[in-house]
Amino acid sequence: MAKKPKKNTTGLTRAQIKERTEAHPLAVPFLWLGKEKIIKNFIFVPLFGLIFFSLLGFKYPLHHPASWDFAFSYTLIGFAAYSFVVLMAWPLFKLLARDENYYGEEDND
């Protein structure tokens, strides 16, 4: 009799198994970040951080506040800086990126 093929005991689909085999070994633990649910809801991570550090700054105020300080100023400034960096990545890439054949190399593969 012919042997039955082994069942998939990991619970992964064929596409997920293929993705894991083609990925770099150090990238495999982070493949969950590519799921659609994670991508759509990632904005809540910095928002929760904003709320958490605002409350933390309210509970433990600065010893020597500056004259321009207001309630939750450091968390709002940090969130604005984070948002600026993330939103400027695409325009900077368009501005600084070069064509694939920028150095005149031909693809003879």
C-alpha positions as CSV (number, residue, x, y, z in Angstrom):
1,M,0.0,0.0,0.0
2,A,1.0,3.5,-0.6
3,K,1.8,5.7,2.3
4,K,-0.5,8.6,3.1
5,P,1.0,12.0,2.9
6,K,1.6,13.6,6.3
7,K,-0.9,16.1,7.5
8,N,0.0,19.7,8.1
9,T,0.4,19.7,11.9
10,T,1.4,23.4,12.1
11,G,-2.0,24.7,11.0
12,L,-0.5,26.9,8.2
13,T,-1.9,27.2,4.7
14,R,0.3,26.3,1.7
15,A,0.7,30.0,0.9
16,Q,2.0,30.7,4.5
17,I,4.4,27.8,4.3
18,K,5.7,29.0,1.0
19,E,6.1,32.5,2.4
20,R,8.0,31.2,5.4
21,T,10.4,29.1,3.2
22,E,11.1,32.0,0.9
23,A,11.6,34.6,3.7
24,H,14.9,35.3,5.4
25,P,15.2,33.3,8.6
26,L,15.4,36.4,10.8
27,A,12.2,37.8,9.1
28,V,10.1,34.8,9.9
29,P,9.1,35.8,13.4
30,F,7.8,39.2,12.0
31,L,5.6,37.8,9.2
32,W,2.6,38.4,11.3
33,L,3.1,42.1,10.8
34,G,2.1,41.7,7.1
35,K,-1.5,40.6,7.8
36,E,-4.2,42.9,6.6
37,K,-5.8,43.3,10.0
38,I,-2.5,44.4,11.5
39,I,-1.8,46.9,8.7
40,K,-5.2,48.5,9.0
41,N,-5.2,48.8,12.7
42,F,-1.6,49.8,13.3
43,I,-2.5,53.5,13.8
44,F,-3.9,52.5,17.2
45,V,-0.4,51.7,18.5
46,P,1.0,55.3,18.4
47,L,-2.4,56.6,19.6
48,F,-2.3,54.3,22.6
49,G,1.3,55.4,23.2
50,L,0.2,59.0,23.0
51,I,-2.5,58.4,25.6
52,F,-0.3,56.3,27.9
53,F,2.6,58.7,27.9
54,S,0.3,61.7,28.4
55,L,-1.1,60.1,31.5
56,L,2.4,59.2,32.6
57,G,3.5,62.8,32.2
58,F,0.5,64.0,34.1
59,K,1.2,61.7,37.0
60,Y,4.9,62.4,37.1
61,P,5.4,66.1,36.0
62,L,8.8,67.5,35.1
63,H,10.9,69.0,37.8
64,H,12.0,72.0,35.8
65,P,9.3,72.7,33.2
66,A,10.1,75.1,30.4
67,S,8.1,78.3,29.8
68,W,6.5,76.9,26.7
69,D,5.3,73.7,28.4
70,F,1.6,72.9,28.5
71,A,-0.3,69.8,29.5
72,F,0.8,66.8,27.5
73,S,3.2,68.9,25.4
74,Y,6.0,66.3,25.0
75,T,3.6,63.6,23.9
76,L,1.9,65.8,21.4
77,I,5.2,67.1,20.0
78,G,6.5,63.6,19.8
79,F,3.4,62.3,18.1
80,A,3.5,65.2,15.6
81,A,7.2,64.5,14.9
82,Y,6.5,60.8,14.4
83,S,3.6,61.5,12.1
84,F,5.8,64.0,10.1
85,V,8.5,61.4,9.6
86,V,6.2,58.7,8.6
87,L,4.2,60.9,6.2
88,M,7.3,62.4,4.6
89,A,8.9,59.0,3.8
90,W,6.9,58.6,0.5
91,P,7.7,62.1,-0.9
92,L,11.3,61.8,0.1
93,F,11.6,58.5,-1.7
94,K,10.1,60.0,-4.8
95,L,12.5,63.0,-4.6
96,L,15.6,61.0,-3.9
97,A,15.1,57.7,-5.7
98,R,17.0,57.0,-8.9
99,D,16.0,54.8,-11.8
100,E,17.0,51.2,-11.8
101,N,19.5,51.8,-14.6
102,Y,20.8,55.1,-13.2
103,Y,24.5,54.0,-13.5
104,G,24.0,52.7,-17.0
105,E,24.2,49.0,-16.1
106,E,22.3,46.6,-18.4
107,D,20.4,43.7,-17.1
108,N,22.0,40.7,-18.8
109,D,20.7,38.0,-16.5
